[in-house]
Amino acid sequence: MLGVEGEQLGIVDLNTALNQAYDAGLDLVAINPNATPPVCRIMDYGKYKFIAQKRDKEAKKKQKAADIKGMELSMRIEEHDMRYKANQVAKFLQNGDKVRVIIKGVRGRMANFAHFGIDNMNKFYEMLQEYCVMDQKPLLSGSVITMILAPKNAK
């Protein structure tokens, strides 16, 4: 059992521990009930929960939920168009957002040449290498090729 200041009180039976907690005007809290013998502590449980809530709230404030932006390419995209879209994606990545790059409509004869779409994705990634890392490599799933890029330096 642990005391109010965190000091060791040794192995104490339940009634004695409850009486000590009652005399101190505090609660007896089981820290590790599965241990042999169970570990308990005398503390103000309401204050403990309040401090834990406050700490969690502060941690949540400091987090930034990364949005996932999207950019769509085509199988036959030209170099200039790809560069333009890469500049747009670079802005998203600098803001700390992840980007899902997709190529839709890989059907029919195009499905036989899906490697061209994957090559386009890899070229697109090479243009953005200084801003991002590849979270998910280009992957053909059904009639869509998908790649996810994450920013290198999260703000």
N, C-alpha and C positions, 0 to 999 in steps of 0.2 A: 504494500500500500504506500502511496505517496501522500505527503502532507500538503498543506496550503502553499508553502513556498517551494514545493517540489522535492523536499527532503524525504529520505527513505524512513518509513516507520516500521518496516519489517512485516512479517506475516501476522495478521490480526484477524480474529474471527469477525463474522458479519455484524453481530450485535454491537461489539465494541467500535467497529468502524462507523456504523450508523450513528452511534451516540457521539463519537468525536465530531462527525460532520454536523450533527444537530447542535452540539455545544458551540461550534464555530459559526453557526448560522449559514452554513453552506450545504452543497449537495455532494453525495457520494456517487461518482461517475465511474462506470466500468470502462477502463481504457482498453484492456485486452482480456475479454471474458473467456477466451479459449485457452489461455495459458494455464500452466499448472504451477502454483496456485494462480487464480485470476488476479490481474493487476487493476487496482482501483485508485482513484485520486479524489481528494477533497478539494472542491472548487465551486465557484459560482457559475453554474451551467448556463444561466441566462446571459451573463456577461460574456462567457466563452462563445456562445452562439452569435451574439451581437458582433463581437470582434471578428469572428469568422465571416459573417455576412458582409461586414464592412470591407474586409480584405478581398473577398471575392468580387465585390462591386468595383473596387479600385482596379483590380486586375482586368476586369471586363472593360473598363473605360480605356485602358491602355491598349487593348487589342484592336486591330483593324481587320474587319471581315473583308477578305479579298474577294472582290467581285470577279466573275468569269465573263469576260467580254468575248465577242465572237467576230470572226472574220471569215468570209467565204471567198474561196478562190475557184477557178475553173481549170479543167484539164488543159485547156489550150490558152492559158493566160500569157500575155506578152510581157517582155522584160520591164518596160516602163510601168505598166499597170501593177506588176508585182512590186516594183520599187515604191510606188505610191502607197500601196496597201501596207508595205513593210514600215513606212514612215508612220502611218496611222497606228499600227500595232506597237511601234516603239514608244509612242506617246502613252498608250495604255500601260505598257510595262513599266515606264518611268513613274507612273502614278501608283504602282504597286499592285496592279490587277493581273490576274492570270488571263490568258487568251486561248480560246479554242479555235483552231483553224480547221476549216472543213472544206472538202470538195464533194459536192452533191452530184447525183445523177450519173454514177458510174454503172451504166446498164448497157445491155446489148453488146455491140462490138467493142464499146469502150471498156467493158469489164475485162476483155482479153489484153488490154493495154493499160491496166491499172498501175503498172510500174511507172508510167509517165507521170501520173498524178503524185505518186510517192516521191519521184525525183523532184517534181515541182515543190513539194513540201520541204524536202531537204534543202533545196536552193533557197527557199523562203527562210528557213531556219539559219542558214549560213549568213544571210543578210542581217539577221537580228542577233547573231551570236554574242555581241558585246553587251546586249541588254538582257539576255535571258538564258535559261537552261531549259532543256527539253524534259518536261514532266512525263509526257507520254509520246512515244515514237509514233510516226505515221502508221495508222492501222486501218486496213480495209475491213469494214463491217457492213455487210449487206451491200448497199449501193452508195455508201458514204465513206470517205477517207477522213479520219480524224487525227489531229495532233494537238497536244496541249503544251503551251509554253508558260513558264513561270518566271517572274522577274529575278535577276541575280541578286540585287540588293533590295531587300524589303525595307520600306521606310519605317 
